[in-house]
Amino acid sequence: MNEVEVFKMVEEEIEEQKDVEEILLYALSYLKIKDAEFSVILVDNEKIRELNKEYRKIDRETDVISFALEDGMEMQVPGRRILGDIYISIPKAREQAKEYGHSFQREICFLSVHGLLHLLGYDHMNVEEEKIMFDLQKEILGSYGISR
């Protein structure tokens, strides 16, 4: 059984918080991944900027950061895959939803799936990797019923 925990570190109410958990559980099922667990932390721009600066040496806000625990080796917890943590900036997600002309729900679900794929080892550092990862994101979101 897969487990996704969503933590909110922002004051505002986020109705779409349940959508994050649901899309991620769906994505794990879609990808045929079992017995995985990870956390999603919903934060403000200040927190994500701090993380981006500390871990990526980039001093600015970003939309999503993933901290994968596996990175080439499975965590040694019998019967479980501990994948890591995904941090999503709520203000950045709202800003991008407006910029791209779609709903906040679509944006936060997109960022959640994007973060999960990073936890699973997908990346977009070159054209080939980007195509694979972005096509898979689109496929998962589309089959779940979320499109642009």
C-alpha positions in Angstrom: 0.0 0.0 0.0 1.3 3.4 -0.9 1.3 6.3 1.5 1.5 10.0 0.7 1.4 12.6 3.5 0.7 16.2 2.7 1.8 18.8 5.2 0.7 22.5 5.0 3.3 25.0 6.2 1.3 28.0 5.0 -1.4 29.8 6.8 -4.0 30.0 4.0 -6.5 27.2 3.5 -5.8 25.1 0.4 -8.9 23.3 -0.8 -6.8 21.5 -3.4 -4.7 19.8 -0.7 -6.7 16.6 -1.0 -6.2 16.7 -4.8 -2.4 16.5 -4.2 -2.8 13.3 -2.3 -5.3 11.8 -4.8 -3.3 12.6 -7.9 -0.1 11.2 -6.4 -1.7 7.9 -5.3 -3.2 7.7 -8.8 0.2 8.3 -10.3 1.9 5.6 -8.2 -0.9 3.2 -9.3 -0.5 4.2 -12.9 3.2 3.6 -12.7 2.6 0.3 -11.0 4.6 1.3 -7.9 3.7 -0.4 -4.7 4.6 0.1 -1.0 6.1 3.5 -1.5 5.9 6.4 0.9 6.9 10.0 0.7 5.8 13.5 1.9 4.6 16.6 0.2 5.2 19.9 2.0 3.2 22.9 0.9 5.3 26.0 1.7 5.6 29.8 0.9 8.1 31.4 -1.4 10.5 32.3 1.5 10.9 28.6 2.5 11.3 27.3 -1.0 13.9 30.0 -1.8 15.8 29.0 1.3 15.8 25.4 0.3 16.7 26.3 -3.3 19.6 28.4 -2.1 20.9 25.9 0.4 20.7 22.7 -1.7 20.9 24.0 -5.3 22.9 27.2 -4.8 20.2 29.2 -6.6 19.0 32.2 -4.6 15.5 32.5 -5.9 12.0 31.0 -5.5 11.1 28.0 -7.5 7.9 26.1 -7.9 8.9 22.6 -6.7 11.9 20.9 -5.2 12.3 17.1 -4.7 14.6 15.4 -2.3 15.0 11.8 -3.4 16.2 9.4 -0.8 16.9 6.5 -3.2 19.2 8.1 -5.7 20.3 4.8 -7.2 19.8 2.6 -4.2 16.6 1.5 -2.4 16.2 2.6 1.2 16.6 -0.4 3.5 13.2 -0.6 5.1 11.7 -4.1 4.7 8.7 -4.0 2.4 8.7 -0.3 1.8 10.2 2.3 -0.6 10.9 5.5 1.2 11.1 7.9 -1.7 11.8 11.3 0.0 10.1 14.7 0.1 8.5 17.1 -2.3 8.2 20.8 -1.5 5.8 22.9 -3.4 5.5 26.7 -3.2 1.9 27.7 -3.0 2.4 31.3 -4.0 4.5 30.3 -7.0 1.9 27.7 -8.0 -0.9 30.3 -7.9 1.3 32.7 -9.9 2.0 30.1 -12.6 -1.6 29.0 -12.8 -2.5 32.6 -13.7 0.5 32.9 -16.1 -0.4 29.7 -17.9 -4.1 30.4 -18.0 -5.3 27.3 -16.1 -6.6 26.4 -12.7 -4.7 26.3 -9.5 -5.8 22.7 -9.1 -4.2 21.8 -12.5 -1.0 23.6 -11.5 -0.6 22.0 -8.1 -1.4 18.5 -9.5 1.2 19.1 -12.3 3.8 20.2 -9.7 3.0 17.2 -7.5 3.4 14.7 -10.4 6.5 16.5 -11.5 8.0 16.2 -8.0 7.1 12.5 -7.8 8.8 11.7 -11.1 12.0 13.4 -9.8 11.8 11.2 -6.6 11.6 8.2 -9.0 14.7 9.3 -10.8 13.3 11.1 -13.9 14.9 14.3 -14.9 14.9 17.0 -17.6 18.6 17.9 -17.9 18.7 17.3 -21.6 16.2 17.1 -24.5 15.8 13.3 -24.4 15.2 13.2 -20.6 12.8 16.1 -20.8 10.7 14.5 -23.5 10.4 11.3 -21.5 9.5 13.0 -18.3 7.1 15.6 -19.7 5.3 13.1 -21.9 4.8 10.9 -18.8 3.5 13.8 -16.8 1.1 14.7 -19.5 0.0 11.0 -19.8 -0.6 10.7 -16.1 -2.5 14.0 -15.7 -4.5 13.3 -18.9 -5.6 9.8 -17.8 -6.6 11.3 -14.4 -8.7 13.8 -16.2 -6.6 17.0 -15.8 -5.6 18.8 -18.9 -4.5 22.3 -19.8 
